[in-house]
Amino acid sequence: MKELVTVIIPILEAQINPTEEKLLHHALDILREYPVIFVAGEGADLSVVREHTENIDVVHFPKHFFESRRHLGQLFLMSDFYDRFNWCDFLLIHELNSWVVKDELYYWCKQGYDYCKTGPLLANAGDAPGMLKRIAGLSEEEKRLYGSGYAGNGLYLCRIERMTATLKSKRRVAHDYRHNPNLPNADSVFWELEANRFLPHLRKPTDIVRSHFAQYGVQYQNGTTLPFALTGISRDNIHEIPYFKTLPETE
């Protein structure tokens, strides 16, 4: 019988900073009831990770995929990545810029969606393309603007079977996205704009529903309903996010 969900935590080559360590420690604590697997480059130094947990499971991929976030995005656009974990139904990809607020992972796996991720953080709401524009296709400049809105947005839940099927049916498009060095966060742009273009390959929640799944930490206002997770967290903004100001110092 398959596992329902596995948590995947990517570790890039760059040294983990104190904020990322805090996010890592919290993830291991709040998601301790689920299998957690680290993905890293071949020969990666994971000594910092081992300081937070004694026994770790690691799946290695070619080192170049972990040189930067752009390279990691290339890995997330390959069916081989998802196939490596085909012994479970879902993956929660949890980069070290996100914080799970409350353990609702089982709930979200049971909602019938194939892909859950909060939308981009855009300077103007009008920058989000409408349905007709999505079908017609965005220009390269529009894609770059849209992709920049996904900076630091490193949390998504996906159904493995549907992700691999989508990538295989859109192999050429995914290849073009993987090899576009000028497109930031190409993986997020692909899943948002291309996966359901012309034909619906993935069941996705509405904007309102996915705001309950995740929100940007800088947008969350205390007193409103907390989502499953906050994302877009970095050492540059964590001290300015109201949510973190309410946590005990031990956090």
N, C-alpha and C positions, 0 to 999 in steps of 0.2 A: 504493500500500500504506500502511495506517495506521501511525502511530507506536504503539509499545506503550504508553508511559506518558510523561506530562509532569508536571513538578513545578510546583505553583502556590504562590506565596508572597504572601499578602495583606499590604498595607501600609496600616495604619490612619492616620487623620489626625493622631493624637497623635505627638509627637516620639519617635523611636526612642531608647531608653535604651542605655547601654553593654552591658548583658547581652543585649539583643535584637540589638545589632550583633555581638556574639560568636557568637550563634546563627546569624545571617545569614551571617557569614563562613564558618563551619563548613559550613553547608548548601551554599553555593556550591562549596566545596572537595570535600566527599565525594560530592556528587551531580553533579559536573561532566560525567559521561558522558551525562547526560540533558538534554533540553530543559528549561529553567527559564523560567517566565513569571511576572512580577509582576502582580498585579491591584491596582488602586488607583482612587481616585475621579478624576473628570475634573478636570484642572488640578492634580493632586497634586504636591507638591514631593518629588522622588525623588533629591535631591542626595546624601543620606546613602547611599543604595543605590549610586549611581554611584561612590562612594569605594571600594567593594569590588569592582566589576566595571565594565569600560569599556563594554561593549555589553550593553544590557539590552532584553529584549522586555517590553512592557507592554500589558496589555489593560485598558481603562478601562470602568468602570461608573458609574452615577449616584453623585454624591458622597455622598449621605446614607447609602449602604450602608457607608461607612467611617468614620462618626462614632463608632462604638463597636463592641464585640464583639457586642452584641445586634443591631445593624443588619447586621453582617456575616452573622450567623446567618440573617437574613431572605433574604439573597442566596443562601445555600446551600440554601434551600428553594424555589428557583425553577428550573424546568426550563430556562429561557433561559440560566442561568449555565452549566450543563453542556453545552448545545447549542453554546455558543461554542467549545468545544474538541472538537467531534465528529470532528476529523481524527486523534484518537488513541483508543485503547481504554480506558486508565485515566488517572485523575488521582491524584497524591499531593498532598493539601492539606497544606501545611506552614506553620503559623502560627509566629510568632517566640516560641514558648514550648516548642519541641521540639528535640530533638537526635538526629540519626541516628547511631547507634553504629557500625554496620557496613553496608556497601553490599550489602544483600540485596533490593533493590527488584525486580530481575528475578525472583528466586525467588518473592517474594510475589505478583507479577502472574500467575505460572504455577500458583498453587495452586488455582484454580477458584472463588475467592470474589468476590462482587460488592461487599462492603463490609467493611473491616477497620478497627477502632478499638478501643482498650482501653476497658473499662467505666468507670463513674463511681467516684470516690473517696468512699465514704460513711462516715460516722462509725460506723455499725453495720451489720454484714453483713445483719442482719434487715431493713434498710430497702430492700433490693433486692426488687422484686416478683416473685412466683413466676408460673408459667405461667398458672394460673387467673386471677390478678389481672390479668395482662397482657391476657388475652382479655376479661375483664369491663370493664376500663378503670380507670385511676387517677383519684382525685379531683384537683381543682386543687391542693390542698395537697400531696398525694403527688407530683404532677408537679413542683411547685416544689422539694421536698426532693430528688427524684431529679435534677432539672436542675442544682441547685447542686453536685452531685458531679462535674459535667463542667467546672467552672471551670478554665481554663488547659489544658484537654485539646484541643490544636489540631492533631492529626495523624490523618489517615485516608486510606486508599487505597480508591478506588471505581471500578467499571466504569461508564463514562458511559451506555451504552445502558440499563442496568438502573436507574440513578438517574433518568433522565428518564422511563422507562416507569412507575416507581413514583410519581413526582410527578404524572404525568398521570392515573394511575388513582385517585389519592387527592387530587385537586385541592382539594376542599373542606376536607379535614382539614388539608392543608398550608397552606392559606390561613388557617385558624383559628390554627395554630401561629405563622405569620409575624406575625400581628397581635395576639398575646397579649403585652402589655407586662409582665405580671407573671411570666412564665415564663422563668427564666434558661436560657441555652443551649438554646433551643427546637429548634434544628436537630438537636442530638445526641439530645434526647429523642424527637423524631419518628422519626429513623432507628432508634433502639433499640426504641421501644415500638409505633410505628404501622406501620412499613413491612411487617412480617410478621404483623400482627394479622389474624386470620381466614384470610388466604391468604399463602403465602410468596412475596414478591416479590424478596427479595434472599437470596443464599446468603452466610451469615455463618459465621465460625469459632466453635468452642466457646470457652468461657472460658479453658481451658488453652492452646489454640492462640493465641488473641489476646494472651495474656500473653507469648508469644514474639514477637509483632509489636510491641507497645509496652507499657511500664509507666510508672507515675508515678515520677519521679526520686526523690521523697521515700520511696518504698516499696522501691526497689531496694537490695538488700544486696550489698556486695562479696563476691565468691567464688561467687556463683550465676551461672547462664548468662545472659549479656547478651542482651537483646532486640534487635530491629532498631532500635528507637528508644526514647528516654525523653521524657516529656512532663510538663506541669505545672511548667515551669521558669520562674522569675522572678528579678528582681534581689533579691527578699526572701528567697529560699530557696536560690539556687544555691550559696552558700558553705557551706550546711549539708548538701548532698547528697554522700554519700561518693564517688560516682563521679567527681565533678569534682575532688575533692581528690587523685585519683591521676593527673590529667592533667599533662603538662609545662606550665610557665608560658607557653610560646609559644602554647598553645591559647587 
